[in-house]
Amino acid sequence: MTDPVPTGKTVNLAFTGASGAQYGLRLLQCLVASECRVHVMISRAAQVVIATETDLKLPGSPPAMEQCLSDFANAKPGQVRVFGREDWFAPPASGSGEKAPLVVCPCSTGTLSALATGASNNLIERAGDVALKERRPLILVTREAPLSEVHLENMLRLTRMGAVVMPASPGFYHDPKTIDDLVDFIVARILDHLDLPQRLMPRWGESRMGKKGQSGD
C-alpha cells in the first residue's frame, strides 16, 4: 500500500535561469517535509543552471523530471508534480485552478521583466500573471548584481502590484558556518512568508527571549 498524497497546502514553485538553484532546491525539500503538495515549473535556462551549480542532472521530460525531483526531496507519490513549459491545462495557468501561492526561486531578471509587463509566453510567466490578477501571494527571489534602472523599475512595479520581491541576500547575524546556512537563511524567510513552520534558523529575538531574566516576565 502506497502512502497517500499529502492533503496540506499547495505551493507553486518555479525555477528560472538566475544563479542560485540551491535556494529553490532546498525550498523544495522543505515544502515536501512540511507535507505540502508542490507544483513545479522549470525553464530551459533553469535546467542549465541546476546542472552547472549542483550535482543534480534533470532529465528532459516532465514525468522523468518529476521522478527525479521526488527522489531528491524524498517526496511521497504524487506530492511533487512537474508541468511542461507550455502546459496550459496545468492548475497554475488559470485563475479557476487551485488557489495557491507562487514562489519563483531563483527569479531571473528576464522573468522579472515578463511579469512586470504582463507577458505570458510560457507557463511560468502565465502562472505569475495569474497570481497577480487573482491577488495571490507571489514571492520573487531575485538573484542579480548589480541592478540596472530597468531591474529596479520592474521590482518597484511588481511590488506595487502586490508581489514580494525577496532578493537572495542572506544575513549573517545567525553566525553561519557553511554555505548551506546561508541558503537556509533565505529559505526560512520564504517559509515564513508562506505561513509554514520552519526550524532552519531562529527568528530575530528568539535567542534573547529564551535567556533567563530577559524575557520581559
C-alpha positions as CSV (number, residue, x, y, z in Angstrom):
1,M,0.0,0.0,0.0
2,T,1.5,3.4,-1.1
3,D,1.5,6.4,1.2
4,P,-1.4,8.8,0.5
5,V,-0.6,12.1,-1.2
6,P,-0.4,14.9,1.5
7,T,-3.5,17.0,1.7
8,G,-1.8,20.1,3.1
9,K,-1.1,23.4,1.4
10,T,-0.3,23.5,-2.3
11,V,2.6,25.7,-3.4
12,N,3.6,26.5,-6.9
13,L,7.4,26.7,-7.3
14,A,9.1,28.0,-10.4
15,F,12.8,27.7,-11.2
16,T,14.2,30.2,-13.8
17,G,17.6,30.9,-15.2
18,A,19.2,33.1,-12.5
19,S,22.1,31.7,-10.4
20,G,21.0,30.3,-7.1
21,A,19.5,27.0,-7.9
22,Q,20.4,25.8,-4.4
23,Y,17.7,28.1,-3.0
24,G,14.9,26.6,-5.0
25,L,16.0,23.0,-4.4
26,R,16.3,23.5,-0.7
27,L,12.9,25.1,-0.6
28,L,11.5,22.1,-2.5
29,Q,12.9,19.8,0.2
30,C,11.4,22.0,3.0
31,L,8.0,22.2,1.3
32,V,7.9,18.4,0.9
33,A,8.9,18.0,4.6
34,S,6.1,20.3,5.5
35,E,3.6,17.9,3.8
36,C,2.9,20.4,1.0
37,R,1.9,19.5,-2.5
38,V,4.3,21.2,-4.8
39,H,3.6,22.1,-8.4
40,V,7.0,22.6,-10.1
41,M,7.8,24.6,-13.3
42,I,11.3,24.7,-14.7
43,S,12.6,26.9,-17.5
44,R,15.2,25.6,-20.0
45,A,17.7,28.1,-18.6
46,A,17.0,26.8,-15.1
47,Q,17.9,23.3,-16.2
48,V,21.2,24.5,-17.4
49,V,21.8,26.4,-14.2
50,I,20.8,23.4,-12.0
51,A,23.3,21.2,-13.9
52,T,26.0,23.8,-13.6
53,E,25.6,24.7,-9.9
54,T,24.6,21.3,-8.4
55,D,25.2,17.6,-8.9
56,L,21.5,17.2,-9.9
57,K,21.1,16.3,-13.6
58,L,17.4,16.7,-14.6
59,P,16.1,14.7,-17.5
60,G,14.2,16.4,-20.3
61,S,10.7,15.2,-20.0
62,P,8.3,16.4,-17.2
63,P,7.4,12.9,-16.0
64,A,11.1,11.9,-15.7
65,M,11.9,15.2,-14.1
66,E,9.1,14.7,-11.6
67,Q,10.5,11.4,-10.6
68,C,14.0,12.8,-10.2
69,L,12.8,15.7,-8.1
70,S,10.6,13.5,-6.0
71,D,13.5,11.2,-5.2
72,F,15.7,14.3,-4.4
73,A,13.2,15.7,-2.0
74,N,12.1,12.3,-0.6
75,A,8.5,13.1,-1.6
76,K,5.6,10.8,-1.4
77,P,4.0,9.5,-4.6
78,G,2.1,12.4,-6.3
79,Q,3.4,15.0,-3.8
80,V,5.6,16.7,-6.4
81,R,4.1,17.5,-9.9
82,V,6.2,18.9,-12.7
83,F,4.4,20.7,-15.5
84,G,5.8,21.4,-19.0
85,R,6.7,24.9,-20.2
86,E,3.6,25.1,-22.4
87,D,1.2,23.0,-20.4
88,W,-1.7,25.5,-20.5
89,F,-4.0,23.0,-18.7
90,A,-1.8,22.9,-15.6
91,P,-3.6,24.3,-12.4
92,P,-1.2,27.4,-12.1
93,A,-2.3,28.5,-15.6
94,S,-5.8,29.6,-14.7
95,G,-7.5,31.7,-12.1
96,S,-10.1,29.0,-11.8
97,G,-7.4,26.5,-10.8
98,E,-6.4,25.7,-7.3
99,K,-5.7,28.9,-5.2
100,A,-2.0,28.6,-4.3
101,P,0.9,30.9,-3.8
102,L,3.7,31.1,-6.3
103,V,7.4,31.3,-5.5
104,V,9.8,32.0,-8.3
105,C,13.1,30.8,-6.9
106,P,15.5,31.9,-8.2
107,C,13.9,34.6,-10.3
108,S,15.8,35.8,-13.3
109,T,15.6,39.5,-14.4
110,G,14.1,38.2,-17.7
111,T,11.3,36.6,-15.8
112,L,11.0,39.8,-13.6
113,S,10.6,41.8,-16.8
114,A,8.0,39.5,-18.2
115,L,5.9,39.5,-15.0
116,A,6.1,43.3,-14.8
117,T,4.8,43.7,-18.3
118,G,2.1,41.0,-18.3
119,A,3.8,38.7,-20.8
120,S,2.5,35.1,-20.8
121,N,4.8,33.4,-23.2
122,N,5.3,30.2,-21.1
123,L,3.7,28.6,-18.1
124,I,5.9,30.3,-15.6
125,E,5.0,33.7,-16.9
126,R,1.3,32.8,-17.1
127,A,1.4,31.5,-13.5
128,G,2.8,34.8,-12.4
129,D,0.2,36.7,-14.3
130,V,-2.5,34.6,-12.7
131,A,-1.0,35.2,-9.2
132,L,-1.1,38.9,-9.7
133,K,-4.6,39.2,-11.2
134,E,-6.0,36.9,-8.6
135,R,-4.2,38.7,-5.8
136,R,-2.5,35.5,-4.7
137,P,0.9,35.5,-2.9
138,L,3.7,35.9,-5.3
139,I,7.3,35.7,-4.0
140,L,10.1,36.6,-6.4
141,V,13.6,35.5,-5.2
142,T,15.8,37.6,-7.4
143,R,19.5,37.0,-7.8
144,E,21.4,39.6,-9.8
145,A,24.1,42.2,-9.1
146,P,24.5,45.0,-9.8
147,L,20.9,46.1,-10.6
148,S,20.1,48.3,-13.5
149,E,17.5,51.0,-13.6
150,V,15.3,48.6,-15.6
151,H,15.6,45.9,-12.9
152,L,14.8,48.4,-10.1
153,E,11.8,49.8,-12.0
154,N,10.4,46.3,-12.6
155,M,10.8,45.4,-8.9
156,L,9.0,48.6,-7.9
157,R,6.2,47.9,-10.4
158,L,5.7,44.4,-9.2
159,T,5.9,45.4,-5.5
160,R,3.1,47.9,-6.2
161,M,1.1,45.1,-7.8
162,G,1.4,43.1,-4.6
163,A,4.3,40.8,-5.2
164,V,7.0,40.3,-2.6
165,V,10.5,40.9,-4.0
166,M,12.9,39.0,-1.9
167,P,16.5,39.2,-3.1
168,A,18.7,36.2,-2.3
169,S,20.8,38.3,0.1
170,P,21.3,36.2,3.3
171,G,22.1,37.9,6.5
172,F,25.0,37.0,8.8
173,Y,23.6,37.6,12.3
174,H,22.8,33.9,12.8
175,D,26.6,33.2,12.6
176,P,26.6,31.0,9.5
177,K,29.2,28.3,9.3
178,T,28.5,26.8,5.9
179,I,27.1,27.8,2.5
180,D,24.0,25.7,3.5
181,D,23.5,28.0,6.5
182,L,23.3,31.0,4.1
183,V,20.9,29.1,1.8
184,D,18.7,28.2,4.8
185,F,18.5,31.9,5.8
186,I,16.7,32.8,2.6
187,V,14.6,29.6,2.6
188,A,13.5,30.3,6.1
189,R,12.3,33.7,5.1
190,I,10.3,32.3,2.2
191,L,8.7,29.7,4.5
192,D,7.7,32.5,6.9
193,H,6.0,34.4,4.1
194,L,4.2,31.2,3.2
195,D,3.0,30.8,6.8
196,L,4.7,27.5,7.1
197,P,6.6,26.4,10.2
198,Q,10.4,26.3,9.9
199,R,13.3,25.3,12.2
200,L,16.1,26.2,9.8
201,M,17.1,29.2,11.9
202,P,15.8,31.1,15.0
203,R,13.7,34.2,14.4
204,W,15.1,37.5,15.4
205,G,15.0,38.0,19.2
206,E,14.1,34.3,20.0
207,S,17.5,33.5,21.5
208,R,17.3,36.6,23.7
209,M,13.8,35.8,24.8
210,G,14.9,32.4,25.9
211,K,17.5,33.8,28.3
212,K,16.6,34.0,31.9
213,G,15.8,37.5,33.1
214,Q,15.5,38.9,29.6
215,S,12.1,37.6,28.5
216,G,10.1,40.5,29.9
217,D,8.5,38.5,32.7
